[in-house]
Structures are given as C-alpha cells and as structure tokens.
Amino acid sequence: MIVLLAGLPGTGKTTLARELALRTGGRLVSKDLIRRALFSADEVEYSSRQDDFCMTVITETAGYLLRQDSKHFIFLDGRPFSRRYQIENVLGAAASLHQPWRILECVCTEETAKQRLNRQSASREHPAENRNYELYLAVKSRFEAITLPKTIIDTEQSLEECIQKALAALA
C-alpha cells in the first residue's frame, strides 16, 4: 500500500511516518532525503520543478520496492501534497502498480506548527533547510483542500494516539 503523508510544514508528517514505518515494517521514502542524495548543496532549489522530479524518483522507488514485496507499506513523506496534481500523480502511480493507497492528513494549530518549525530550524534536525514559519504561511495560502478519502490525524494528540488512528486507517 502507498501511504501519502499530507499536511502543512510542521504538522508532524515525518514523525508519524517514521513511527508508522517502524511499527508496520514498512518503508519511509522521503523527498527531502532523496533531494539531499541527488543534489549537491549548491544545486538544491526547493522549487516545484525539483520537488516534482524528486517525487518521480520516489514513485519509481515505491514501484521497485512493491514489485519486490507487494505486502510493503510505503510511506511517502516530505511533501505537503498541497496541490491536487501532486496527489493525482501518486495515485496514478499506485493504480499502475495495482496498489491500494491511503492519505493521512496531519493537522495541528498554527501556533504548534510555528513552535515545531522554529525548534527544528534552530537545531537543524530536519533535512530541508527551507522549513520555517514563512514556508508554512506560503504553503497554507495556496493549499488546495484534499477532497479524496483521507484520515485526518490531529497531531496535538499524543504520538501514540496518532499512531493508533493511522494504523486503524491502514487496516
């Protein structure tokens, strides 16, 4: 199954994806880590074009992994999936692989996201160097509502509660 982790920056997608991959024996495939592996620091653009390219690499990677073991959960992280076409591209890949999909949309208050982003920026704990509150506001201003079936995960709740809700959605 291909699982998209959607939501604004700082809403907990990476934390949730990492834990779900551990608990399910699945694979976490991150756009931010793929970008870091493919491009040198001076080549990183944080542009839609480069993001789309990295997502193509991710969907190809997901396909490769699923052809090896179709029972895998593949968790796609690192993109807010703020535009319909971004979701449609992944769902098209899932269809061509004859794989089911789920969308987990992470949400939290703006203040919580701001605090998380400020903390991560100060500690440099996240691989994407452009993650900050300004990015949050920019993505929020153009975020297209996800109208496909999805499970909303309120990451203001404990991590364990979030994991249990997500696992129920994957069942």
N, C-alpha and C positions, 0 to 999 in steps of 0.2 A: 504494500500500500504506500502511496505517496501522500505525505502529510505536509501541507503548507502552513507555516507559522506566520500569520499576518498580524499587523498592528503597527502603530506608530513607534518611532525610536524610543527606547527606554521603557517599553511596556512589559518587558520580561520574556520576549520570544526566545532569546538564546539560552537563558537559564532554564526555561521549560523544555526546550528542545534537547538540551544536553541531558537533562534528567530522564526524559522520556526515552531517549536512545539507550541510556544505561539500563533502564528497567525493562525494556522490551527486547534488548539485544539487537536493536535497530542501528541504523547509520545516520549520523548527523552530517549533512553536507552544507557547508556554509559559503555563501557568496563572498563574504569578507575574507575568509581563509583562502578561497580559490583565487581571488584577486591578488592577495599577497604572494601566492605561489607563482602566479603567471607574470606579474608585472613588477619591475623594479620601482623603488620609491619615486623616482622622477617620472615614471610612466603612469602612475596612478592618477586618474582623472576624477573619480566619483561622479562621472557623467551617466546619463541614461544609456548612452551608447555602450559604454564599458560595462555597466550593470547588466544590460541585456546580453552582451557577449558572455559574461560570467555565468548568467543564468542558462545560456545554451550549453555551456560546459557542464553545468550542474545537472541539467536534464539528461544529457548524454551519459554522465556518470551514473545517475539513478538508473537509467536503462541498462547499462552494463551490469550494475550490481543486481538488479532484479532478474536479469537473464541468468545470472549465476545461481541465485536463490530467490525464487519468487515469493517466498514467505517473509522476506525482509520488510521492515518498516523503514522507509526513507524519509527523514525529516529535513525539509528544506528551510534554511534559515538565512538571515542576512538581508532580506528584502522586506519592506513593509507590505508589499503587494497592494500598493495604494492606487493602482490603475487596473481597470478591468482586463486590458490586454495582457498584463503580466500574469494574471491568474489563468486566463484563457490559454496562454502559451503552455503553461504547466499542465493544465487539464487535457490539452491536446496531446501532449507527450504521454500522459497517463493512459489516455484512450488508445494510442498507438501501441502501447505496451500491454494493453488489456489488463490494466491495473486499476483497482479502486483508489479513490482519493478522499481526503478529508481536509477541511480548512478549520484550523484553530485560530481564532482571532483573540489576541491578547489585548486587554484594556486595563487602564488604571487612571487615576486622576492626573490632571496635568501637573499638579504640584509634585506628586510622587515621581512621575517621569522626569521632571526637571531635576529633582534631587538625585535620582539614579544617574542621569546623564552627567551632571556636574561631578559626582563622585567618580564615575568611570573615566571621565576626561582627565581629572586630576591625577588619577592613579595609572592612567594609560592601560587599563585592564582589558579594553576592547580593541580588536584588531583594526576597526575602521576609525581612522583619525579624524574624520569629519563629523563624528557624532557629538552633537551638542544641542543645547536648547533651541538655538536658531534653526538647526536642521529639523527638529521636532515641529516647530511652528510652520516651516516651509512645507513639510510633508503633510501636516494637518490641513493646511489651506487648500491643497489640491487632492486630498484623499477622496476617492470615489467609494461610496458605500458598497460593501460586499453584499450582493443580493442572492448569491448562491447559498445552498445549505451550508451552515457553519455552526461551530460551537464557540460561544464567547466565554473566554476564561478571564475572570476578574483577578488580576494578579495583586490586588490589595489583600486578597486572602492568603493564607499560609501556602507555602510551596506544596506541602502535602495535599491540601485541598485542591489546588490547581492540577496537580498530577492525577489525582483520583478522577476529577471531572474529565480531564483529557483522555485518560485511559478508558473511561466509560464511552467516550465518543469514538474511540478507535475499535471498540469491541464489535 
